[in-house]
Amino acid sequence: MSSSHRESSQRSSLPPLFRPFPLRDVTFPNRIVVTPMCQYCADDGHAADWHLAHHGRFSLAGVGGALVEATAVTREGRITHGCLGIYRDSHVERLSQITGFYHAHGIPIGIQLAHAGRKASAALPFEGAAPLTQHDPSSAWELIAPSAIPMTEGWPTPRAMTVGEIHRTINAFVTAAGRAIRAGFDFIEIHGAHGYLVNSFFSPISNQRDDEWGGSPMENRLRFPVRVAEALRSAIPASMPLLYRTSSVDGIEGGIEIEDTVILARALKSAGVDLVDCSSGGIIGPSGRALAKPAPGYLVPYAEEVRRAAEIPTMAVGLITEAKQANEIIAAGRADLVAMGRQMMDESNFAYHAAKKLSHPDPCSVLPDSYEFWLRRR
Ligand SMILES: Cc1cc2nc3c(=O)[nH]c(=O)nc-3n(C[C@H](O)[C@H](O)[C@H](O)COP(=O)(O)O)c2cc1C
């Protein structure tokens, strides 16, 4: 048997969750991705020792890929004082330690580039997540957004961005991507979800501008997300995948519906986005608010629909916690990757456990060599 035949027959004996997934020049060794999760302990945007430990854990765990949390492209684009940033060159060094951990084990690592928009300047979740104007006014900063509409009652009214600020913010994404490349990231995700700046340009709830950057028709509200994607695509290497996280539905009357997200996904695909990561909610409160109570796999139908209707690879997320469930999502072609958050906190060795449960022919092989060696001998 030729080596390429041997490799392909070995691959087809793998459970679908463990089949590699290529995107541009990056290959995810399996379909399990650590979703971005803010850790709220950065120091003026710099990653803390905690971040190294948090990602160190996952880098040893046989995952197929991982994403570093929402990382602000400008200082005022942080959600809280504890959020990661990539608005200074000094942020690069620590981030490159994180990418080094994953690279040591052949795992692609991405970064989620973000701007919090009208949801910025908030207290930490553990301190109540109130606007800093209430929690600690002396440490609050000015919010910017497409329109001067507060996120919800009690939140400060953001200042509507000037066209010059819109262009400067797009440039901030590009500068941030340059730093991300220097830090060794393999792919970039645009945070277009959860009511933050990019999402707030797309949603009619938060974007009621009367210029070409908003309001009606929908093409105007697509403009900012698409321009960010185009700018990043032309700034990063052609070999590098570009992902986009959507809030696939706002979950409130008059907000984004899945049909709108399909239109957005098509436009993003033309702009050079390679995969859409389908989350939801957050336009008027914490992500997920005003949606049905989350049930296992509750967001998978969005990943499935975007994949089918926009013909673009997708990542499913949201209460994916079981090996069988994750494997079936991939096997049925409902998504190309599955992102996992809270289950990963609970069970960082999920991939290894899933390999055993799904009768992977060699479950130990998903782990790094030195763990593999000992676990085989148990
Ligand atoms: C602690 C925590 C922090 C999060 N931070 C981010 C973030 O930085 N960016 C983002 O897009 N989503 C963030 N999320 C949402 C997750 O990426 C994910 O979509 C959500 O937790 C649902 O997946 P799960 O059920 O597997 O946890 C966060 C979730 C948690 C629990």
The ligand as an SDF file (V2000), in Angstrom:
LIG
                    3D

 31 33  0  0  0  0  0  0  0  0999 V2000
  -15.6710   32.6790   30.9850 C   0  0  0  0  0  0  0  0  0  0  0  0
  -16.1720   32.8800   29.5950 C   0  0  0  0  0  0  0  0  0  0  0  0
  -15.5880   33.8600   28.8110 C   0  0  0  0  0  0  0  0  0  0  0  0
  -16.0180   34.0510   27.4800 C   0  0  0  0  0  0  0  0  0  0  0  0
  -15.3570   34.9500   26.6840 N   0  0  0  0  0  0  0  0  0  0  0  0
  -15.6600   35.0170   25.3750 C   0  0  0  0  0  0  0  0  0  0  0  0
  -14.8570   35.7710   24.4870 C   0  0  0  0  0  0  0  0  0  0  0  0
  -13.8160   36.3170   24.8550 O   0  0  0  0  0  0  0  0  0  0  0  0
  -15.2590   35.8490   23.1950 N   0  0  0  0  0  0  0  0  0  0  0  0
  -16.3720   35.1910   22.7390 C   0  0  0  0  0  0  0  0  0  0  0  0
  -16.7050   35.3000   21.5560 O   0  0  0  0  0  0  0  0  0  0  0  0
  -17.1140   34.4340   23.5540 N   0  0  0  0  0  0  0  0  0  0  0  0
  -16.7690   34.3050   24.8400 C   0  0  0  0  0  0  0  0  0  0  0  0
  -17.4760   33.4590   25.6520 N   0  0  0  0  0  0  0  0  0  0  0  0
  -18.5120   32.6030   25.0550 C   0  0  0  0  0  0  0  0  0  0  0  0
  -17.8820   31.2560   24.6780 C   0  0  0  0  0  0  0  0  0  0  0  0
  -16.8850   31.4170   23.6720 O   0  0  0  0  0  0  0  0  0  0  0  0
  -18.9320   30.2690   24.1730 C   0  0  0  0  0  0  0  0  0  0  0  0
  -19.5030   30.7660   22.9970 O   0  0  0  0  0  0  0  0  0  0  0  0
  -20.0190   30.0180   25.2130 C   0  0  0  0  0  0  0  0  0  0  0  0
  -19.4480   29.8180   26.4920 O   0  0  0  0  0  0  0  0  0  0  0  0
  -20.8590   28.8060   24.8380 C   0  0  0  0  0  0  0  0  0  0  0  0
  -20.0460   27.6540   24.7470 O   0  0  0  0  0  0  0  0  0  0  0  0
  -19.9880   26.5700   25.9510 P   0  0  0  0  0  0  0  0  0  0  0  0
  -21.4090   26.1390   26.2180 O   0  0  0  0  0  0  0  0  0  0  0  0
  -19.1440   25.4490   25.3910 O   0  0  0  0  0  0  0  0  0  0  0  0
  -19.3610   27.2160   27.1400 O   0  0  0  0  0  0  0  0  0  0  0  0
  -17.0710   33.2630   26.9670 C   0  0  0  0  0  0  0  0  0  0  0  0
  -17.6730   32.2930   27.7810 C   0  0  0  0  0  0  0  0  0  0  0  0
  -17.2140   32.0870   29.0620 C   0  0  0  0  0  0  0  0  0  0  0  0
  -17.8370   30.9870   29.9000 C   0  0  0  0  0  0  0  0  0  0  0  0
  1  2  1  0
  2  3  1  0
  2 30  2  0
  3  4  2  0
  4  5  1  0
  4 28  1  0
  5  6  2  0
  6  7  1  0
  6 13  1  0
  7  8  2  0
  7  9  1  0
  9 10  1  0
 10 11  2  0
 10 12  1  0
 12 13  2  0
 13 14  1  0
 14 15  1  0
 14 28  1  0
 15 16  1  0
 16 17  1  0
 16 18  1  0
 18 19  1  0
 18 20  1  0
 20 21  1  0
 20 22  1  0
 22 23  1  0
 23 24  1  0
 24 25  2  0
 24 26  1  0
 24 27  1  0
 28 29  2  0
 29 30  1  0
 30 31  1  0
M  END
$$$$
